[in-house]
């Protein structure tokens, strides 16, 4: 339990720091196409979901390897955390912007941080309860499909509002 909490706390800071840096990485690399697959290439909500998804996925792989021996449900739980945290970003963004009629940068940053904390909290709680162990394969496939969608839709986005660049 103590080890799991430590990994979650480190993970929260890792995702917040790397996600924040990732926000600028595409521009810093001169719009490198490969970097753009994993970091935002524009200001759309979809692209900002990468800020949580890829850093948490990157962190979860070694964390799961270290936790698996004493926590056999870590795989399903971290996959769920990745999916839940990533999904919270557009849910909360569209909820508040529909009420206020505009986006506010401090709220957007708060959503990213809150979604990260919730993602790791869910991963911890579900690792301890093992409630999702029977869904491990489905959750892993869902994470892989979402990763594939990020890669595919970065440079070929569908014509949907979540992929649209907000007006300047």
C-alpha positions in Angstrom: 0.0 0.0 0.0 2.8 2.4 1.0 4.7 1.6 -2.2 1.6 2.1 -4.4 0.9 5.5 -2.8 4.5 6.5 -3.4 4.4 5.5 -7.0 1.1 7.4 -7.5 2.5 10.5 -5.9 5.6 10.4 -8.0 3.5 9.7 -11.0 1.3 12.7 -10.4 4.3 15.0 -10.4 5.9 13.2 -13.4 2.7 13.6 -15.5 2.2 17.3 -14.5 5.8 18.2 -15.2 6.2 16.2 -18.4 2.7 17.1 -19.6 3.5 20.8 -19.1 6.8 20.5 -21.0 5.1 18.5 -23.7 2.7 21.4 -24.3 5.7 23.4 -25.8 7.8 20.5 -27.1 6.4 20.5 -30.7 7.1 24.2 -31.1 10.6 23.9 -29.5 11.6 21.1 -31.9 10.7 23.2 -34.9 7.4 21.3 -35.4 9.0 17.9 -35.7 6.4 15.5 -37.1 7.4 12.6 -34.9 7.3 14.8 -31.7 3.9 16.0 -32.8 2.5 12.5 -32.7 3.0 12.5 -28.9 2.6 16.2 -28.0 0.0 18.8 -29.0 0.4 20.2 -32.5 -2.4 22.8 -32.0 -4.7 24.1 -29.3 -7.6 21.7 -29.8 -9.0 19.8 -26.9 -8.1 16.5 -28.6 -4.4 17.5 -28.8 -4.4 18.6 -25.1 -5.6 15.2 -24.1 -2.1 14.0 -25.1 -0.7 16.0 -22.2 -2.0 13.4 -19.7 -2.2 10.3 -21.9 1.3 9.8 -23.1 3.1 10.9 -19.9 0.9 8.6 -17.8 1.4 5.8 -20.2 5.1 6.3 -20.2 5.2 6.4 -16.4 2.8 3.4 -16.0 4.9 0.9 -17.9 7.8 0.8 -15.4 5.6 1.5 -12.5 3.4 -1.5 -13.3 6.6 -3.7 -13.6 7.7 -2.6 -10.2 4.2 -3.0 -8.6 3.0 -6.2 -10.3 4.5 -8.7 -7.8 2.6 -7.3 -4.9 -0.3 -5.8 -6.8 -1.5 -8.1 -9.5 -4.3 -5.7 -10.5 -2.0 -2.8 -11.4 -2.3 -3.4 -15.2 -6.0 -3.0 -15.4 -6.1 -0.2 -12.8 -3.4 1.9 -14.5 -5.1 1.4 -17.9 -8.4 2.5 -16.4 -6.6 5.5 -14.8 -5.1 6.5 -18.1 -8.5 6.3 -19.9 -10.4 8.0 -17.1 -7.9 10.9 -16.7 -7.7 11.5 -20.4 -11.6 11.4 -20.7 -12.0 13.9 -17.9 -10.1 16.6 -19.8 -12.8 17.1 -22.5 -15.7 16.4 -20.2 -14.7 19.1 -17.7 -13.5 21.5 -20.4 -16.8 21.3 -22.3 -18.8 21.4 -19.1 -17.3 24.6 -17.8 -17.1 26.3 -21.3 -20.7 25.6 -22.0 -21.6 27.3 -18.7 -19.3 30.3 -19.1 -19.3 30.6 -22.8 -15.5 30.8 -23.0 -12.3 29.1 -21.9 -10.2 30.4 -19.2 -6.5 29.4 -19.1 -6.2 28.9 -15.3 -9.3 26.6 -15.4 -7.8 24.6 -18.3 -4.6 24.1 -16.3 -6.6 23.2 -13.2 -8.5 20.6 -15.3 -5.2 19.0 -16.4 -3.9 18.8 -12.8 -7.2 17.6 -11.4 -7.6 15.0 -14.2 -4.0 13.7 -13.4 -4.7 13.4 -9.7 -8.0 11.6 -10.3 -6.3 9.3 -12.8 -3.7 8.2 -10.2 -6.3 8.1 -7.4 -8.5 5.8 -9.4 -5.5 3.6 -10.4 -4.5 3.2 -6.7 -8.0 2.5 -5.5 -8.7 0.0 -8.2 -5.3 -1.7 -7.7 -6.2 -2.3 -4.1 -9.8 -3.5 -4.8 -9.0 -5.5 -7.9 -12.5 -4.8 -9.2 -11.3 -4.4 -12.8 -9.0 -7.4 -13.1 -11.5 -9.3 -15.3 -11.4 -6.4 -17.7 -7.6 -6.2 -18.1 -7.5 -7.3 -21.8 -10.3 -4.9 -22.7 -8.7 -2.0 -20.9 -5.3 -2.6 -22.4 -6.9 -2.8 -25.9 -8.7 0.4 -25.2 -5.5 2.2 -24.2 -3.8 0.9 -27.4 -6.7 2.0 -29.5 -6.7 5.5 -28.0 -2.9 5.7 -28.6 -3.5 4.7 -32.2 -6.2 7.3 -32.5 -3.9 10.0 -31.2 -1.3 9.0 -33.8 -3.7 8.8 -36.6 -5.7 11.9 -35.8 -2.7 14.2 -35.1 -2.2 14.9 -38.8 -5.6 13.6 -40.2 -8.2 14.8 -37.7 -11.9 14.2 -38.4 -14.1 17.2 -38.9 -15.5 17.3 -35.3 -15.4 20.1 -32.7 -13.0 18.3 -30.3 -10.3 18.4 -33.1 -10.9 22.0 -34.0 -8.5 24.7 -33.2 -10.3 27.3 -31.0 -10.7 30.8 -32.5 -7.9 33.2 -31.7 
